[in-house]
């Protein structure tokens, strides 16, 4: 299960994407590495990884 910080950050990021009218195509929690992956944007150009501590990075 995601940590509370991960969950809070995911909600914040999804809300920010939604407010910017960016569609979210993929939202996945990976149990093996304990990260959340979000892929969004009209051309799938936004990819994010959320770590257990709630920090996140863009995926190149």
C-alpha angles and dihedrals in degrees: 000000000000118000120251091252090051091050093048092048092047091053091048093049094045090049091049091050091048092049087054091052092245115149117230110223104172131027113171137164113209110208095193097060096020096232135129118227121202123186117187146148135090090276097030088254096139118077123168136182119203116202127210093261092058095255117129139195137195113251110232 
